[in-house]
Amino acid sequence: MSAQTRFAQAVQDPARALPQGLTSKGGQNDPLRFAVYRNNVHVSLVTALTKGFPVVRALVGEEFFTAMARVFVGQTKPSSPMLFQYGENFPDFIAEFPPAASFPTSPMSPGSNAHGPARTTLRTIPS
């Protein structure tokens, strides 16, 4: 496994140890600095979802959306280096996310189905 792969895995998984050979200026491992980097990556993925799904955010509110996005980010790693593509399966996640079932505009609401319009219109492409 390459150093780059180990680094990427460690950034995406807080349970992983710091990658071997990653040290501070003094030659020591610095888990606190790496934690800041991990957090920045997490926040940027939440931001990508916020920008990619503004209608969902407006419907459920900023606080709920952010909490839901954080859960999604914790479970779903990017499959592409292009950030604008992140979240392609966010509508599926929302449909299975139990706290979202209480929203009348949820893909899980009565009258919608797994392939109905409620799911296909969740994402808008930012201009």
N, C-alpha and C positions, 0 to 999 in steps of 0.2 A: 504494500500500500504506500502510495506516495505521501510526502510531507504535506502537500496541498490537500489531499483527500483527508488525512488525519486532522488537519487544521479545520477544514470545512465541517467535518463530523463533530469536532469538539465545540465549534461555535454554535451549531444547531442543537446540541444535546448537553444541557447543564450537568447531567449526571456523569459525563465523561471527564476524565482528567485532562489537564493541560497537555497539549501535544509535546512530545519529547523534543528537547532542543529549543523550545520557545522560552527565552529568558529576557529579563530586563537588562538595562545597561550594566548593572552590577553583576550579571551572570546568574541571578537567582530566578526561580519561578515566581511569578507574581499573579496569583489567582484573582486578586481584586481588579487589576487592570484588565485581565482577560474577561472578567465578569462584566465590566463596562462595555467592552466590545460586543460580547454576547447580547447585552441589553440593546445596544444600538442596532444590531441586526434584527432583533425581535421587533423593536419599535418601527423600523423601516418597513417590515412586512405588514404590520398593523396599518401603517399609513398607506401602503399600497392598496390594501383592502378598502380603506376609507375612501380613497380616490376612485377606486374601481366600482364601488357599490354605493354611490351617494343616495340613491333612492331608498335602499334598505336602511341606511343610517337615518334618513329623515323619518322613515316610518316607525322605527323601533326606538329612536332616541340615541343620542351620542353615548351615554353611559352604558346602556345595554349593548349597543353595537361594539363598543370598544372591548367590553368583557367577552362577548361572543367571539370577536376577532382574535383576542388573545388566546382563547381556548383553541381556535382553529390553527393559529400559528404554532402553538405548542404541539399539535398533532400532525400538522401537514408541512412538510419541508418543500421548498421550491424545487420544481423539476426542470427549470430553465434558468439560465443566468439573466434572462430579461425580466426585470421586476414587473413590468406592465402585464406579463402573462400570469403572474401569481394570483391564485384565487379562482382558477377556472372551475374548480369543484366546490367552491364556497356555497353555491345554491344547494348542492346535494347535502353538504354539511348542515346548513340551516334546516333543511327538511327533516333531518335526523336529530337535531338539537332540541331536546325536550323543553327547555325554557322558552324556545321560540314558538312552540305550539299554541301558546296563549294569545298570540297576536293574530288578529283576524286576517291580516294580509300575508300570513305565513304560508309557505307552500304546502304545509300540512293542514291548512284550514279546510273545513267542509266545502265541497264543490270543486276542489282542485285535485289533481292527481299527479303522479310522478312525472308525467310528460306534458302537463298542461301549461297554460300561459303564465301562471304564477311563477314558475321556475325559469322560463326562458326569458322573461323580461326583467329579472333581478339585476343584471349587470348592464351598466352603460359604459361606453368607452369615453374617457375624459377627452376633452378637446385640447 
